[in-house]
């Protein structure tokens, strides 16, 4: 990578990171002083594994809905196109520790969920592509590896 690109993640050397982790990927300050903090919540090791779409889709729905029970700072939780993680955008929440806690509490909620929110044709664009069990396996994996979330790069 010689040329700096406009997209932050395109400048990240994906061969040097060690999933799972949560890292601050970007911070944008608006003209009125509000800040959006974008986190890279990486679940799978880039170019070595990926989440299957039904599990990823359900985890997206669950985290998008359940995270807002813990924080009013959540702007969005969006899956990465490479299917290895999510972007978590928070408004005016600068604390990395609070972001870690938010994701941990949200994943604990996923483990006890009995259904995927908005898993129907009226509220979802591909309602047939969901797996609560798959989402819960991903959440369990992340929680089992919680101690690693603050270590982004391999030794």
Helices and strands as residue ranges (DSSP letters): G 8-11, E 21-29, E 35-42, H 53-66, G 67-69, E 74-79, E 85-91, H 96-112, H 132-144, G 146-148
